[in-house]
Amino acid sequence: MQIHAQLSFSGQCEEAFTWYARVLHGTVLMMLRYGESPMADQVPHDWRHKIVHARLDVNGSQLTGSDAPRAAYQRPCGVSLVVNLADQTEAARVFQGLAEKGSVQLPMQPTFWSPAYGAVVDQFGIPWEVNCTQAPQDV
């Protein structure tokens, strides 16, 4: 069994997944537009270039997303995506990338479980936690 996240956007899915591919060193596997799908006639003409299904692979983990129809979009609430990295330098790089144009909720810092942990809401409104899985030295 695998569990992965499905993200909803209010029209920025393509931009977000292109950004995530760069920051997370992933590969966009699919970017299907409403206009290329059987749903083309069910969305407004100006929405046909928006994404009905996107899929990103990051080292075997998959993230999917879409642009939710305008009336159906809701900002994420009560959930965060967690990125676990073994290397502290790489964790800092990913955190900085996700924080760009976003809002840092908790700066990267040592915790009792990690030498580097931080939380951010990215520029697309998606909450992330970045965690270094190395054992902490001393807190």
N, C-alpha and C positions, 0 to 999 in steps of 0.2 A: 504494500500500500504506500502511496505517496500523497502528501498533502502539499498544496501550493496555494499561493495567494492570487486572487483575481482583483485587480484594481479598477475602479471606475473614475472616469474623468469627465469634465464638463466641456470637452472639446479639445483638450491638449494631449490626448493619448500618444499620438505620433511623436510630438516633441518630447514628452516624458520618456518614452521607451528609447528614443535615440539618445537622450541624456543618460538614462540608466545604463545603456550598453557601454557608453564611454566611461562613466564613473566606476561601474562595477566590472569592467573588462568582460562584458558579456557579448552575446550575439543575438541580434533580432532574427528569429526564425520565421516569423510570419507577421504581416501587417495587412489585414484584409479590410477594405473599405466597405461601408454600407452600399455604395453604388455598384460594387462588384459582387454583391451577395443577393440572395433571393429576397432580402428585405428592402431593396432599392426603392420600390414603390411605396413603402410604408414610412419613409422619412421625408422631411422637407427637402426640396432640391438642393438648398445650400448646405445640407447636412450629409449629402452623399459622399463627400470626400473624407468624412470623419471615419474613425476606426470602429468596426464592429467586433474585431478580434485581433489582438496582438499577442505574440508569445516571445519571451526573452529567455535565453539559456545562459546561466552563469555557473560554470563548472558543474553541470549536471542538475542544478536546481532550476526550476522553471517559475517564471512570473508571467501571468497573463493579465490582459487589461482590455478595456474598451471605453469608448465615449458613450456615456449613458445619454439617452434621450433627455432633452432639456428639462422636461417636467419630472423625470425620474431621478435626476442626479441628487445625491446627498454626500456631504463631506464625510470622510472617515471619522469614526468616533469609537473609542474604546478598544482600539487595536493598533499595533505597531508592527512593522516589518523589522526583523532582527537579522543583522549581518554579523556572523561570527567569523573572525579572522585569527589565524595563529600568530601573525606577525604584527607587532605594535606599530611599526612604521606604515604598513599597509592599512591598518585600522585607521590611523590618523589621516591618511590620504583619502580613503573612502569617506570618512566623516566630513572632511573639508569639502569634498566634491558635492556631497548631499546637502551640505549647509549653504553652499553658494546660492545666493538669492532666496534662501530659506530663512527659517527662524530656529536658532539654537535653543533648545529647551534645557539641556544640561551639557555644559562644555565637556570635552574629553578630559577624564581625570581617573586617577587610580580609585579602585573600590576594594572592598574586602574579598571580592571574587575575581577581580580583573585588574591588570596594570593599566588598562585604558578602556574606559566606557563612556559613551556620550549619547545624547538623544537630540534629535532634530526633526522639525517638520520641513520638508523640502519645498521648493518653489511651486510645486503642484498641489500642495496641501496634504501630502502623504507623510505620516509619522514613521520615523525610522529610529532604531537603536543600533549602535555600532559597538560591538563587544570584542575585545581581544581575549582569546582563550588561553594565552600563556598564564601560568600561575603568577600571581602577584608576588613581588619581592617583600616589601613592607609597606603598610598603609599608614 
